[in-house]
Amino acid sequence: MEHIKQQTLLSNAQKSFDELLALIESIPLRNRKLSIETTERDKNFRDILMHLYEWHAMLERWYREGRDGDSPEMPAPGYK
């Protein structure tokens, strides 16, 4: 049963990743390089992708810690 859950999780993650890449590729390259003026943290595609990557890395860590019987700190030290 655990193997099926893992395969489902991986399949759904790959599908979402493929959709994200398709969305990014649908935007002209010149627009992908733009930054916006904002007081918020994410100002361009690079910022957004790094934000998603960091959350994905935390999710993987939480999964491993939970699987090993630990109680992961959520979201993580230093995050809101």
FENDAKA-V171924 format. One record per helix or strand of 2 or more residues. SS is the DSSP state (@ for helix, = for strand). FROM is the first residue (numbers start at 1). TO is the last residue. If there is no record, write none. Layout:
BEGIN
ss=(SS & SS)
from=(FROM & FROM)
to=(TO & TO)
END
This chain:
BEGIN
ss=(@ & @ & @)
from=(2 & 29 & 45)
to=(25 & 32 & 67)
END
